[in-house]
């Protein structure tokens, strides 16, 4: 990272701001990363020891990102944080009660037991501490109107009953008001030139990648250009910011009929903390070209060439009409 101000912000700053809320109603949460606090580096090394990561692999930033994004959540490897998106937090602390990473990492290192509970911003905050403690520049990202596509295409399929109410039982995809992940700044000697720099890494357990709940590193530059053939998990991240929302109506026989396609709702805006300021910095342009531009059309066509399927109902002139906080009826909060 050649810029000194960015090194100060993304490696040495031990506190930050995580953005939440929804489009048009932005809110924020202050977060203490505390990567220089007593015991935190030891806790990060303990995490790698618990994952049985060979010492010889720990100098490889890409392998560290893969291992770290798996170990910050406890989904399948007894990692740091237990996710909970219900309204019952009686067996732990509500995710909203955390204000920083230090106590979480210290408790995990002292007990070896995953800490309850976390949601996306907690996973991202703890992962940010882990990476900065190891000297990897990183930042927390918030994607507003974030798609969780279970079917590996560019369609977020929302199913409705005949009376127009959401059919939650048969809807597999979901949309969150916002979702937080991380970007890490590393070189990518395993990829063609131009794909180094900021990489998406996500420790919130959404989908498995090579057998573990983790995501990335996926080059932001590759996502913007639709180059989804490169590792890791670029197609999933691409769908989080570019999916079409397809509305289906289910008749009494179970037949689905699409009746509307909305193409600008997903990935409406992507924010991170500005360098040297607590103000938000809109970095949407780093993930996607302007909707409707020739560059955007080229990116989407390239994504289709790499296997991402779009909906045949998508037409020029389709506009943003979805005003739901969460289109599937799940709680309208961050994933």
C-alpha angles and dihedrals in degrees: 000000000000100000114089095203090053092049089053091050102039101037109021105033108099098194135045150160126264117199122223140157123075141290106299093013105066117180132172143210125209113227131193109215093183096188090161096050118118112278098011097106088046089051091052091051089047088055091056090046090052089052089052090232109174114247089232090062097050094083090061108091093199093054090046091054092049094047095042095050088053096046099047088071124054097215098118110351109046091257131168108281135038114218119224125176097169126094094247114092096154093124094055144353124309111252089239091063095067118094100175148001102253100083092043094053094042092051092048093049093047097047107022087223122122113254120240127253136016142153129187099291092049092050089048094047094050092045089051090055092049093052097043091048088057092047098254112137109237144156139192116253128199120203113196116215092014119190123220102201113193096180103060098241138097094265126096100199115206115187124205132190124240091267091055097253119130115271096218095172093062098035111096100171122071142191124216126202085233139349127199126214135153137254120210123196110225140137117257107212087166092064136059118276116283097037098091124094121059115028127185113237122173127188097181105110105244108130133358122254118196089344100312134087100252140105134217161301087222116167112243089212090056092050091053092052097040093244094151097159092084125090138288122038095305092148093057093049091045089056091049090063103027111034122132113231107231118194116208131187117213117212127208090272094053095254114147120219119186111224105170140022122200116192107175102049099082118077091009093165137352120207139185134170113281119242110269094359140075090227118112119257116210107222098168090120090064090061103038144015121242110292111259096016123129089248091054092051090050091050093050092048090050090050089053090052088057092054106271107139120214128196119270090220091065105117136176108266097033105144140199108277104146111106099167117124087222117007097207098051096248115132110296097238140098120301 
